[in-house]
Amino acid sequence: MEVKVKLSVLGFSFNQSKSGTYGLVMSEIGGLRRLMIVVGTPEAQSIAFRLHETTPPRPLTHDLFRTVINRFEINLQEVFIYKYDDGVFYSRLHLVQCDQSIEIESRTSDAIAIALRTNSPIYTTEDIMRKLAVTVKDSETETVEAQASMIEEIKNSNFNQYSVLSNEELEEMLKDALEIEDYELASIIRDEIRKKKEAIKHK
């Protein structure tokens, strides 16, 4: 029987080797191994929305998928990253409706984004972890540093969960942030609005 390793999403690391991509760092639950999966910017943005518990003004594709399976009372039992070949991770969604079970092939980035929205477990194989994962010395220290790095990365780089929004949407979110007195969020949104306005001036 194939040994499965349960994973959680630890954070992002900017991928310097390939523009427009990010390294999604997965942590072995109860262990010290870390697995990095390269994802594109749209998928990274979708995952970031969920990690920061931020609701976009319009449902993203992964939000739509979650709504559909919930309405039809379909349970995403697990995501399984089952293979790595030629630089690509392969994943399946294990769905259950009543007593019927079905597996659907999925891009790994999509599978993880959906799993986060449905609070579904994510697994990979022991073989993948043995061949591709790295081991850290101190789990607690590494986790705190990685999360802090992720937050700074998102705030200071061109990638953040607000860059995909229009000025109108940002203005509305700014209003909401001020109403609930979340001034840190309001500051981030103001910066994004200013960047967009400056980009328009220089066109």
Secondary structure, DSSP 8 states (H G I E B T S, - for coil): ---EEEEEEEEEEE-TTSTTEEEEEEEETTSSEEEEEEEEHHHHHHHHHHHTT---SS--HHHHHHHHHHHTT-EEEEEEEEEEETTEEEEEEEEEETTEEEEEEEEHHHHHHHHHHHT--EEEEHHHHHHH-EE-S-HHHHHHHHHHHHHHHHHHSS--TTTTS-HHHHHHHHHHHHHTT-HHHHHHHHHHHHHHHHHHHT-
